[in-house]
Amino acid sequence: MFGVSNSRLPGEQRAEAVRGFVRDVLPALADGRIAPVIDRVFAFDQLPAAKDGIESNAQVGKIVVRVA
């Protein structure tokens, strides 16, 4: 799974993309058929380290920042 920006699409195309995501992807996330890969979890006070991890481009999966 990866994210892309659809900010350059016209409004109706963005709306259709959201409807498709809700229809096709959210149910699979909810029932566990797909799950994000978590590389590392940082506490909020480690935000600079999380940012460094993202910028290093060395992660495999998502970097999560936990907010208490």
ABEGO torsion letter per residue (X at the ends): XBBBBAAABBAAAAAAAAAAAAAAAAAAAAAGABBBBBABBBBAAAAAAAAAAAAAGABBEBBBBBBX
